[in-house]
Amino acid sequence: MTGPLEGYGTALGLFTSALGAHLTWTLPFGLLIMFAVFNRFNPAYEEAARDLGATPWQGFRYVVLPLIAPSVVGIGMFGFTLSWDEIARTSQAIGDVNTLPLELQGLTTTVTTPSIYALGTVTTVVSLLVMALALGLAWWLGRRQKKVPR
């Protein structure tokens, strides 16, 4: 006789539980930052756009989004930084798959090999690329905002 939970397995994985665990950890910080951004946001800009005939979508796209875009980019960088080295949270939520931080932790507990240095270089390059992408996006958004005729 087999029980009802005989063939049950958990759905641990990168895009099921690990993504949810990391979002549960990082989203409240982003929400708190957005509270601060919208606390100092002047709704008169959006009202002026509506008075000039903009639809709600146009008001968001051409007025609100350019004003909050640097903060959204900053929240993305902050969330990436918070989530990058979460070994404990990842090991609980990922299952039997090793992510890069878990692999690095496993490599440091045994004899030091050159692969640790190679992975360290890769993680540094990836981090620098993410920062360069975020700074480039912020620069592009700032330049685009300056081009808008007033």
C-alpha positions as CSV (number, residue, x, y, z in Angstrom):
1,M,0.0,0.0,0.0
2,T,1.4,3.4,-1.0
3,G,0.6,6.7,0.8
4,P,-0.7,9.8,-0.9
5,L,2.7,11.5,-0.5
6,E,4.8,8.6,-1.8
7,G,5.9,10.2,-5.0
8,Y,5.9,13.8,-3.8
9,G,8.9,15.9,-4.4
10,T,9.6,19.6,-3.7
11,A,9.8,22.1,-6.5
12,L,13.2,23.5,-5.5
13,G,14.9,25.2,-8.4
14,L,16.4,28.4,-9.7
15,F,13.3,29.9,-11.2
16,T,10.8,28.5,-8.7
17,S,11.9,28.8,-5.1
18,A,15.3,30.6,-5.4
19,L,13.9,33.5,-7.4
20,G,11.0,33.8,-5.0
21,A,13.4,33.7,-2.0
22,H,15.6,36.4,-3.5
23,L,12.7,38.6,-4.5
24,T,11.2,38.2,-1.0
25,W,14.5,39.5,0.4
26,T,15.1,42.4,-2.0
27,L,11.6,43.8,-2.9
28,P,10.9,45.3,0.6
29,F,14.1,47.4,0.3
30,G,13.1,48.6,-3.2
31,L,9.7,49.4,-1.9
32,L,11.1,51.5,0.9
33,I,13.3,53.4,-1.5
34,M,10.3,54.0,-3.8
35,F,8.3,55.3,-0.8
36,A,11.1,57.9,-0.3
37,V,11.2,58.7,-4.0
38,F,7.4,59.3,-4.3
39,N,7.3,61.2,-1.0
40,R,9.4,63.9,-2.6
41,F,7.7,63.6,-6.0
42,N,5.7,66.7,-7.0
43,P,2.3,65.6,-8.4
44,A,2.0,69.1,-10.1
45,Y,4.1,67.8,-13.0
46,E,1.7,65.0,-13.7
47,E,-1.2,67.3,-13.3
48,A,0.3,69.8,-15.7
49,A,0.7,67.0,-18.3
50,R,-2.9,66.0,-17.8
51,D,-4.0,69.7,-18.3
52,L,-2.0,69.8,-21.5
53,G,-3.9,66.8,-22.9
54,A,-1.7,63.9,-22.0
55,T,-3.4,60.5,-21.4
56,P,-2.5,58.7,-18.2
57,W,-0.1,56.5,-20.1
58,Q,1.6,59.4,-21.7
59,G,1.8,61.2,-18.4
60,F,3.5,58.2,-16.9
61,R,5.8,57.6,-19.9
62,Y,6.9,61.2,-20.5
63,V,6.7,62.7,-17.1
64,V,6.8,60.2,-14.2
65,L,9.1,57.6,-15.6
66,P,12.0,60.0,-16.5
67,L,11.8,61.5,-13.0
68,I,11.9,58.1,-11.2
69,A,14.2,56.3,-13.7
70,P,17.5,57.0,-11.8
71,S,15.9,55.6,-8.7
72,V,14.7,52.5,-10.4
73,V,18.2,51.9,-11.8
74,G,19.6,52.4,-8.3
75,I,17.1,50.0,-6.8
76,G,18.1,47.4,-9.5
77,M,21.7,47.8,-8.5
78,F,20.9,47.6,-4.8
79,G,18.8,44.5,-5.3
80,F,21.5,42.9,-7.4
81,T,24.1,43.7,-4.6
82,L,21.8,42.3,-1.9
83,S,21.1,39.1,-3.8
84,W,24.6,38.4,-5.2
85,D,26.2,36.8,-2.1
86,E,23.2,35.2,-0.4
87,I,24.7,31.8,0.3
88,A,22.5,30.8,3.2
89,R,19.2,31.8,1.5
90,T,20.2,30.2,-1.8
91,S,21.3,27.0,-0.2
92,Q,17.9,26.6,1.5
93,A,15.9,27.4,-1.7
94,I,17.8,26.1,-4.6
95,G,17.8,22.3,-3.9
96,D,20.7,20.2,-5.2
97,V,21.9,22.7,-7.8
98,N,25.0,24.7,-7.0
99,T,25.0,28.4,-7.8
100,L,28.2,30.4,-8.2
101,P,28.4,31.6,-4.5
102,L,27.7,28.0,-3.3
103,E,30.3,26.7,-5.7
104,L,32.9,29.2,-4.4
105,Q,32.1,28.3,-0.8
106,G,32.6,24.6,-1.6
107,L,35.9,25.4,-3.3
108,T,37.3,27.3,-0.4
109,T,36.6,24.5,2.1
110,T,39.0,22.2,0.3
111,V,42.5,22.7,-1.2
112,T,42.9,26.0,-3.0
113,T,42.9,25.5,-6.7
114,P,43.4,28.0,-9.6
115,S,39.7,27.7,-10.4
116,I,38.9,29.9,-7.4
117,Y,40.9,32.7,-8.8
118,A,39.3,32.3,-12.2
119,L,35.8,32.4,-10.7
120,G,36.8,35.4,-8.6
121,T,37.8,37.2,-11.8
122,V,34.6,36.2,-13.5
123,T,32.5,37.5,-10.6
124,T,34.4,40.7,-10.5
125,V,34.0,41.2,-14.3
126,V,30.2,40.5,-14.1
127,S,29.8,42.9,-11.2
128,L,31.7,45.6,-13.0
129,L,29.6,45.0,-16.2
130,V,26.4,45.3,-14.2
131,M,27.7,48.6,-12.6
132,A,28.8,49.9,-16.0
133,L,25.5,49.0,-17.6
134,A,23.6,50.8,-14.7
135,L,25.8,53.8,-15.0
136,G,25.5,53.9,-18.8
137,L,21.7,53.6,-18.5
138,A,21.6,56.4,-16.0
139,W,23.8,58.6,-18.2
140,W,21.7,57.8,-21.3
141,L,18.5,58.6,-19.4
142,G,20.0,61.9,-18.1
143,R,21.1,62.9,-21.6
144,R,17.7,61.9,-23.1
145,Q,16.0,64.0,-20.4
146,K,18.1,67.1,-21.3
147,K,17.1,66.7,-25.0
148,V,13.4,67.0,-24.3
149,P,12.3,70.5,-25.4
150,R,10.7,72.5,-22.6
